[in-house]
Amino acid sequence: MRIADLLKKESIDLQARAADKAGAIDHLVGLMEKGGHLKDTAAYKACVLAREEEGSTGIGEGIAIPHAKTDAVATPGLASMIVRQGVDYESLDDEPAYLFFMIAAPAGGANIHLEVLSRLSRMLMDDDFREKLMQAASVDEYLQIITDAETAQLAEDAAEAAAEETAVDGNAVSDDVTDTETQSAAPDAGRPYVIGVTACPTGIAHTYMAAEALEQKAAEMGVDIKIETNGSGGVKHHLTADDIRRAAGVIVAADKDVPVERFDGKRVLFVKVAAGIKEPQALIRQVLDGTPPVFHGTASESEAVTEAESGESTGRQIYKHLMNGVSHMLPFVIGGGILIALAFLFDMGNAGTAQFGTGTPLSAFLKNVGGLAFSMMMPILAGYIAASIGERPALMPGIVGGFLATTGGSGFFGALFAGFIAGYLIILLKKIFSHLPQALEGTKPILIYPVLGLVLIGLIMTYIINPPTSVFNHWLADTLSSMTTSSRIILGLVLGGMMSIDFGGPINKAAYVFGTASLMDASGAAVSSGIMASVMIGGMVPPIAISLSMLLFKKKFTPKERQSTITNFIMGLSFITEGAIPFAASDPLHIIPPCAIGSAAAGALSMLFGCTVPAPHGGIFVFGVVTNWPMYFASLAAGAVIAAVIMGIIRKKCPQS
């Protein structure tokens, strides 16, 4: 597959105009839609904007590569435009962006297109290539410049592959190199040798551009370098044991977890992937000067260096560890919770009896399987918080700590403690045993860490964490159950409003995690929760309200915005709050406040009417098992109408309507 297969003429605009970053993304999404690559334009745009929240895709040198990998993409594709006057795109070098390539990658299926996209990313690092594109007089000439450069790049890649194969054939391969590794060509003995790893969350553009920038700068500096890319297409140019042994140091330019324990004993520089693109020479120079500290296989050291480089606070680091646990926990919570809800739905004949939920073979099966998945919620949460901190050795102590929290009565809060304690316990053990003789190194991951980690987390959870946390949990449960009607309404109002402040951000996630925690009582049994009901309805309101407002106040929205009316209705009914993101991003002052007010009203009404839900997701599809579902639906409708009307009143008339 070639770039020309992904980039169609109708998806290219050489004289584009955009006033700002939001306008540039909007125009590119329109070009992508013209190419027929999207099956849900609004959802794709939402994913692009969500990616921008993680860090700007304006990589500097006048280039921006917004991208998303999502189910909203029908076929892999590219869109490109040139904005001659430039756009403030919040680029890494704080300079305007002129040349844009937007990438659309489907979430599933074959990944052959990822090789093409990585090739484009590398080509864009060439100054002459970019200049030729900017000077192109027509779309045909533009495509021909890309095709010629790609042909040259493919020839260069083929030559490198042949040279590497020759090196492998001519040298004995070390016993430490597995059959999945390739032996790199031996570096020049008279030149310094540096290795590195690049990785970004999406693994489409930044991963490869950072690698290319480091390789180009190393060549200029007379330094041999080998960069392992950890992208969506898998790991390429795998660093072998021999590469690691010979290297003067390692550059890890990554925004996601990559295997780093193999670098134990080497000087390792940890930075964000953007630094690999923006300042490759400085990174290489630091490694050659011996500036980075010697790495001893502890996650804390890497995080400390990364934090110093990125300016992230300790709170931000804690949040990232927590979200790692939550993201791995949610499939268990959602899958298990919905199966439990279905068990009740298919057993309505036994409603009100002790057998409700298990009175038929089908419902008993669903309840059993769903309950099993749901019961793993706390161990998985704790395990992956621990793994985010202490890497793989911390996973097992974290999971066991989570189980001890479940059985010991400390529940969700105990699992949080277990995850963080297990992660930092493993870091402590790594430091304590960092000076073992080389002959005993192999005992660390298979004996020392698991055994001592298990004993320590067991003692801490059993005798220190569980007793007071269990008391707190019972107090909290009693407090919630004894709440007056007015107190419950206030709680529902706050939780509903939180779901519509940042649409999937930290505030939204905090409310959602609190809601899912309420689905399990102090004994670990699944329950139907009024808190979860307020959280879910609060998250359903924004997309529905926006769609309703577009129907009631058509002149306040552009024709392009109104195309997503039905899509947003469906997303809202399905409890997919993110459908509101494109509108909130383009007009936050007139979208977020009305949505927050409507969601808060819906959450408060849900509490007022005593609505509860046993499932953590599903939206309207689990209304059948909602306590007092008619009033739950009425609460949703009321919140959506309130938000839609306020939105329609405060938004200005759109000149393009």
N, C-alpha and C positions, 0 to 999 in steps of 0.2 A: 504494500500500500504506500502511496505517495501523498505528499501534502496536497497536491492538486485534486486528489480524490476526496478530500475533506473540505476544501475551500472552493465554493462555487462563486461564479461571477456575480450572482445576485446578492451575495453576502459580502461584497466589497464596496466600499465608498471612499474614494480618494479625495473628496472635497466635503468631508463631514463637518458639521458644526455642533458644538456642545459647550454650554456655558459653565458647566461644573462637572464634578465626578458623577453625580447621580444622572445627569443628562447624558454623559458619555456611555454609562452602563445601559441606560434605557435605549439609546440608539443602537448599540451593539446587539442587545437582545432582539431588537427589531430586525436587524440584518440576519441574525441567526434564525429567526422565525421564517424569514423569506427563503432561507435555504432548505426549509422543510425538515430541520433536525430535531424540532421540539414537539412533544406531545402535550405538554402543560407549560405554557410560557410563563405564567405567574409563578408557578412552583420553581421553575428553573431560575428565574430572576431572584427569587427569595434565597435560593442556595448560593447564587453568586454574591449577593449582599452579605450573607452569613459568612462566606469565605473572606470577604473584605474586612469583616469585624475581627477576624483572627490576625490580620495584618495586611497592609496594602499590597496589591499585586502590581503597583507601579514600581518597577525594579530599578528605575533610574536610567540615565542615558536617553531620556525621552521615550522610553518604552513602558507599556502597561500590558499585562497579560491576565485579565480577569478570567476566571474559570470555575467550573463546578462539575462534579461527578455525581449524578443523581438519576433516579428513576424517571424524572421528568423529561429526560433526553430520549428521543426515539432512535436516532442514529448518531454516531460520533461526527462532529463537525467543527468547522472553524468559521469565524467571521472576522473581518479586518476593516479598519478604517484609518484614514490620516486626518487629523485635525490640524490644519496649517497654523492656526493662531495659538495652539497649545491649550492644555487644560490643567488646572491645578488638581492633580490626582493623588495628593498626599504621598508622593513617591519617596523612595528611600533617600534620594539625594536632594529632596525639597525643590526640584526643578519641574517645570511643566512637562507633561507627556504629549507626544505628537503621534506616535505610531502605536496602534492598538491591534492586538490579536486576541479574540475571545475564543475560549475552548469549551466545547460541550462534550462531555464523556458520559456514556450510559453507565449506570451503577453495576449492571451485571453483564454477562456474556464475555466474548473473547476480548482480549486486551491488545490485539495487534495494533490498534490505533495509538496506543500509548507510546510505542516506539517512534511513530511518526511525530507525535507531539513533542517528545523529548528531543528529537532531531531539530525541530523548528526552534525550540528554546535555545539550543546550542548555536544554531545559525544566527540568531538575533544578537549574540554577543560579538559578532563581527562588525566593525565600524563601516567597512566598505559595503557590506550587504545592506545595512540600514540606510546608508546614504543613497544607494541605487534605488531602494524602494521609495524613498522620499522624492526622488527625481522622476519616478515613473509617470509617463504622460497619459497612459490608458490602463484599463483593467487588464487587457491582454498582455501588455508589457510588464505589468506588475506580477502577473502569474508566471510569465516566462523567466523573470529574474529569480523568483522563488524556485522554479524547476531547475534552472541552471545551477543555483547554489546547492540545492539538494543533491543533484547528481554528483557534484564535486565532494560533498560531505559523505555520500555513500561510498565513493571511491576511496576516500581517506579512511573510513571505517573498515572497509574491506582490507586495505593495506595493513592497518593496525592489527586486525584479527589474524592475518596471515603471519605477521611478524611474531605475534604472541604464540601462535600454534607452533611456529618454528622453534621458539624458545622452549616450549614445553617438550617438543620432540628431542631437543638437543641437550636437555638437562634432566638429571634424575630428580624425580618428584619426591619431596620430603614425606616421611611417614605421617607427619601431622596434617597433610593436606588431604581432605576427603575428596570423594569422587565428584562432589558438587562444586569444588573449587577449581580455579585455574591458576597455574603458576605464572606469575608476571615475568616479563623479560627482565633480565638482570640489569640494574641501573649501572651507569658509568661509575667505576670505582673512584674517579676523581671528582665527582659531583655529589653534593648533598642529596639525600633521599628523604622525602616527606610523604606520608600517607594521610588519607582522610576519608570521612564518611559524610555524605550530604543526604538530607531527608526533610520533607515537609509534610504536613498532614494530608494534603491531597495527593502529593506524589506525581504531579503532572508537569509543572513548569519549573518552580523554584529549585527543586532537587537537581535538575540537570543544568540549569543556568549557573548555579553555584559551582557545580563540578567543572563546567566549561571555563568559568572565570578563574578558578584556581589553577586549572591546567594551563591556560593561556599566560597567566602572570608568572607561573613557575618557569615556563619556557623562556620568557623574557629575562628572568633572573638567573638562568643557568642552573635551575634546580630540577632534578628528576622527581616526579610526583605520580602517585596512583590514587585515584578517588573511587571509592565504592559508592554507588548510587542506590539508595533504598527508596524506590518509587513505586507507583501503582503497578508497574509491569514486573515487579519483583526486584530482587537484589542483583545488580550487575557489577562486573569487575570486582568480584569478591576478594577481599584482602586475605591472603594466605598467612599461615603461621610464619613463613619465611619473610614475607613483606613486613610483618609487624616486628620481627626480630631485627631486621636491617635498618628500619626507619629511625631517623633522628628524633622524630616526634609525630604526633597525630593531631589532625584538625577534625573535630566533630562539629559540623555545622548542621544542626538538626533542630526541628521544632516538634519532634515526636520521639518516642522511645526507640532507641536502636541498641543492638548488643554492644556493650562496652567493656564487659568483664575481661574480654580477651586482651585488652590493652593494659592489664595490670602490670605495673612496673615501668611503663613508658610515660614520657611527658605528654600530657594530653591537654589540648586547648578546646574548651567547650564554648560554642557561640551559637547564636541563632542563625538559621539558614540565610537570612537576609545579609548578614555580615560576610558570608562567603561570596555573595554577589557584589556587595558594595566595596569591600576593602580586602580583597584577596592578598595583595602584597603585604599588608600589615600583618595578616594572620601568618603567612609563610615566614615572615621575618621574625615574629615572636617565637615560632617553633625553632628556627635555626639559632636564635640567640639563647635558647634554653629557658625562656621566661615561664612557660606553663609549669605548674606543679606536677610532681610525679603522681600518677594515678594508682590507687591501690584497690580498685574494684569496688568503690563505695559510691552509691548513688548520691549521697549527701555532698560529696566533693564536686561532682559534676553539676549538681543543682546550684551549689554556692557560686561556682564560676559563671554559670549561665545567668544567674540572677544578677551578678555584678555586671555582666555584659549588657543585659537587657534593661536593667533598672527596675526589675520586678520586685515587689515587696514580699515580705514573708507571708502576708495574708494571701497574696496572689498565688504563691506556691502551695499553700494549704488548700486553697480552692481548687487548684489543678489536680492535686492528689484526690480530693474528695470527688471531683467530677469523673476521674478515672474509675473510681469505685462505683459511682452511680450509673455511668454508662454501661458497665458490665452487669450491674444489678437489674436494670430496667427490663431486659428481655424475660428474666425470670418472673419479675413482678407483673408485667403486662400479660405474658402468656399464661402464667398460673392464675392470675386474677380473673382474666376473661373466661378461662375454662371453668373456674368456680362459679362465675356468674351464669354461664350457660347451663351448669348443672342445676341451678335453681330454676332457670327459665324452662328447662325441659321436665321439671318435676313439680309444676304448679298444682297438680292434683293432690299433692301431699303438703301444700302450704299450711302452716300453722301446726304441723305435727312434728314429733321428734325425728321423723325420717326425712323431713324436708331437705332436699339436695342429694339424697342417696336412696330415694324410694323406688327408682327404676334402675335397671342394669346400665342404661346409657348415662343417667345422671350420676350414678355411683362411680362409674369409670371416669367421667369428667372431673368429679369432685376429688377422686383419689389422685389422678395425674396432676390436676391443677394445684391441689394442696401440696403435693410433693415439690413441684417447681417453686411454689410460693414460699415454702419453708426454707428454701435455699437462699432466699433474698439476703438475709443478714450475713451468712458466711461469705457469699460472693462479694458483697459490699466491702466487708472487712479485708478479704483476701486481696482484692485489686487495689484498695487504698495502700495496703502494705507493699504490694508489688511495685506500685508507682514510686514508692520511697526507696525501698531496699532491693528492687529488682526481683528476679525469679526466686532467689532463696527465701524471700519474705512471704511468698504466696501461701505456702502451706501453714506456717504459724498464724498468718492472718485469717485463713479460712477456719482453722480450728478455734481461734479466738472468737470468731463470729458465731460458731456453733455454741461455744461456752456462754456467749452473751444471750443466745436464744434460750438455751436450757437453764441458764442461771437467773433469768428474770430481768436482765438489764436491757434486753431488746435492742431497739434501733440505736439508742445512745451508747449502749455498751458495745455494739458492733463498730461504731465510729471510733471509740476509744481503742478497741482491739486492733483495728486497721492501722492507726497511727502508731500505737505502741509496738506492734509487731514489726512495722517497717523500720522504726528507729532502733529496735532491739538488734535487728540483723546488721544495721550499720555499725552499731557498737561492737558487735561480735567480730565484724570484719576488721575493725581497728585493733581490737584486742589481739586477734590472731594474725595480724598482718606480717609479723616477723617470724612466722614458723619456718623451719627448714624447708627447702625446696622439695625434699622427698615426701613431706607431709602435706603439700599443697592440695593433693587430690582428695584428702580427707575432709576438707572444708565443706564442699557442697553436698557430700553424701553422708557425712557423719556429724561434724561439729555444728554446722548451722541448723540442720533439721532437728537434731536431738536437743541441743541446748535451747534453741529457739522455742521448741515445743514445751520443754519443761518451764522455761521462764514465762511464756505467755500463759501457760496453765496456772502457774502460781499467782501471777498478777491478776488475771481475770477472776479466779476463784476467791481469792482472799482480799483483793484491794478494790477492783472495779465493780464486780457484781453486787456485793452487799449494799453499798450506798446508792448505786444507780438503780437497783431494783426498788429500793425505798422511794426514790424520786419518781420512778415510773408509776408506781401505785398511787403516789400523791397526785401526779399529773392526771392519771385516769380518773381518780375521785374528783379532782377539781373540774375536769371537763364534764363529767356526768352530773355534777351538782351545779353547773352553771345555770344562771337564770336565763330566761328567754332573751332579755336584752343583751346579756353578755355573749350569748351564742350568735346573735345577730351581728354584733360588733366584730366577732371573730370571723364570721363568714364574709363580712364586708371587707375586712383587711386582706384576707386570703384571696378573695375574688379579684380585688384591685391589684394585688401583687402579680397575678397572672398576666396582667395587661400593661405592665410598666415597660418591660424590655423584651417581650415576645420570644422567650427561649433563652434569655440571658440569665445572669446570676440571681436576680430577684425572682424571676419566674421559676427557675429551678429550685430555689429555696422553698417556695410555697409548694411546689409539686412533691419534693422529697418529704416535706412535712406531712403532706396528704397521704402519700404511700405508706409512711411509717404508721399512720393511724389505722391502717387496714389490718394490723396485727395487734392483738391484745398482749398483756404482760406475760401470758403463758405461752405465747407464740401461735395462738389460734387465729385463723382468718375471721374478720368481722366486717360488718357493713358500717360504713363510716360517714357521718355528716360532714366531717372536715374534708374528706375526699370529694364529696358531692359538691361542696362550695368551690373547691379547687378546679374540678373538671368543668363546672358550668362557667366559671370565670375565664377559663381558657377557650371555651367555645364561642363566647360572645364576640370578640373582635372581628374575625373574618365574616361572621354572619351580619354584624352591624355594618360593616363596610359595604357588603353586597346590598343590604337593604337601603342604605343611604344612596347608593348609586342608582337604585330603582326609583327612589322618591325624589332625589335631587340630581337629575341627570346633568343639568348644566354646571354642576359643581365638579364634574369629573370629565376627563378627556375621553374621546371614543376608545382609545387604546386601553385605558384603565377599565372602562365598562365591559371590555371583552372578557374580563376575568370574573364577572358577576356570578355566574353559575359555579365556576370553579371554587370561588371563595365560600359560597353557600355550602358546597359539599365538604370543603376542608373544615369549616366551622362545625358542621354537624358531626364530623368525624373526630372532633377534638384535636385539630391540627392548627394550633394558634399561629404558626409561622406564616400562614397565608396573609397575615396582616403586615408582614415585614416590608414588602416593597412600598406600600402606601405610607407606612410610618417613616421609612427612610427618606422618602421624597418630600413629605410634609409632616414632620413630627409634631409641630405645635398644634395642628388642627386634627390630628388622628389619635395620638396617644392619650391626651386628657379625656376626650369623649369615651374612648374604649375603656379606660380605667374606671370612669364613673359608671358606665353600663355594667362592666364586669363586677364591680363592687356591689352594685344594686342587686345583680343576679345572685351573687354569693350570699348576701344578707337575706334575700327572700327565700333561698334554699334552706337556710338555717331556720327561718321563721316558720316554714311549713314542715319542718322536721324531716326533710328528705335525707336519705342515706343511700350509699352505693357500695357494693362489695367489690367492684372492679376498678383498677387504676387507670383504665383507658377504655376506648370504644365509643365514647360520645353517645349519639342517639341509638346506636346499635345495642347498648346495654340498658336502655331505658326500661325494658321489661322487668328488670330486677331492681329497679330503684324504688325505695320506699316512698309512697305518695307521688308516683311518677306524673300524674296529671298536673300537680302543682309545680313539679320540677320543670316540666315543659313550659308552664306559664311563667315561671321565674326566668327561664332562658329567653322567652319571647319578650318579656318586659325589659330585661337588661339590654337586649339587642335593639329594641325600639328606642329606648332612652339614648343609647350611644349614637344610633343612626340619626336621630332628630338633632341632637346637639352638633354632631358632625356637619349635618346639612346646613345648620344655621350659621356656624362660625366659619366655614370654608368660603372662600371667595369664588365668584363665578369664573369658570375656566374659559379663557378666550378661544380655546380650540374645541369647545363642546358643540 
